[in-house]
Amino acid sequence: MRRVVVTGTGVLTPVGRTTEEFFASLIEVRSGIGPVEIPLSGVSGLPVAAQIKGFDPSTHFPKERLSQLDRFSQFALVAAREAWLQAGSPVLASPDSGAVYFGTGFGGASTLESGYDDLFRKGLNRVKPMSVVAAMPNAAAANVAIEFRLQGACYTYAVACASSAVAIGEAFRAIAAGAADIVVAGGAESILTYGIMRSWQALMALAVEDKAAPETSCRPFAKDRTGLVLGEGAGVLVLESLEHATQRGANPLAEIAGYGIANDGLNLSRPDVEGQARAIRIALREAERSGVAAADIGYINAHGTATKVGDKVETQSLKAAFGTAVQRIPVSSTKALHGHLMGAGGAVEFIAALMAMRRRILPPTAHLRIPDPECDLDYIALASRRVPELDGVMSNSFAFGGTNAVLIARPVQ
Amino acid sequence: MQTVALRVQQMMQEHFSLAAGQVLPDQTLADLGIDSLGAIEFMFLLEEAFGVSLSDERGELRTVSDIVAVVEKAATANEGTV
């Protein structure tokens, strides 16, 4: 099997529009959560959200292309450009050696919703002509492939909150097996639409707004946690075989060491300790074969959505998979700051873990002032932490539908 | 009063960010860098601007004058019904 390295990362998040800005916000504990702004008047009672405010697509795309780009595709392209640039704008020996592995939960949700608005509320009898190509779930991946002329596979994984973690993991496997030399992998999500926010409210999964300090409403692993906060954005990585990166003189930022995936097969929304622990064990076994032992994992970016049951179950899963050794592993959920980016979450959080490894500084779990006896690991409460060395990092993504995806990375040696 | 042709050409120039004088009747859409999705979208704008409904049976739209012709036809049909 070939070794697989990361040569570029890019993000567009509520707390930063570049990888550097994003990671600085995590370390300096800046929250992107607050009141949400949507273009509908007279609507009240919307949840707090982690929204990318003031994003002007016309500064990124020509006017005539915009109607084809749903907001989630715009996010994908902006993040992909950053990653591609950092990778040194690779020139491919053959265009079909490059592929796109992408993830999204809801695809072009804003396009669908504005089409329904035209039909049902405004009473029009037609929708915008680009509705189909903008809304289709594979639109972001297709646009990324067009952007860099990648003519190999172009996949979109719809695995809810694990979508982009699965995309990265599957891309890792494809490169390792020789099916592609270079892959743009990640995910994008834009779900802060009226209908989708109301749907999440109906599911009773969202955090109660802290009126005095809305930016602290998402409190993973804390006793006073009340639920998740929806977010939006994109995270993208350029992955390639070590050999490909070396040949073209690229600078590898990290190596992917393991990927574990396991489905609960039990329930659409209730997380399961055994399913999550299985995914973690599979990833650890794979990492061990490439020289990263469980004891080398020095940071875990948890799924940590801040729901009552989710955080408790993840704590139990980590204990089940690592045993008592887990007590010495720092774990944090950065969702307290950037919210739940759904299909983009896995990629964005994996990038946070890679940055932690490169900078040897661990992002905290913000707003964790009141510990929960049922969540009793080292969650790096409130403030970031410097560490002397970091030989491996793990990122967890556990999805509605029951899919659990775990990624492990190590420094390049 | 502007002719349909002139208005279509002006809108085309604006929508596709083309230089003045670049849009000529015999010019093909391909020459102007307009792909099929771009053309469909432009027809949608024309329907709004001229208050017409462009027939689905409009045949191939290859050149600027093909587009002008379908708009003119729809505009005339509209007048007939008013």
Interface residues (C-beta under 8 A of the other chain):
Chain A: P62 K63 E64 S67 Q68 K128 P129 M130 V133
Chain B: H15 F16 S17 L37 G38 I40 E41 M43 F44
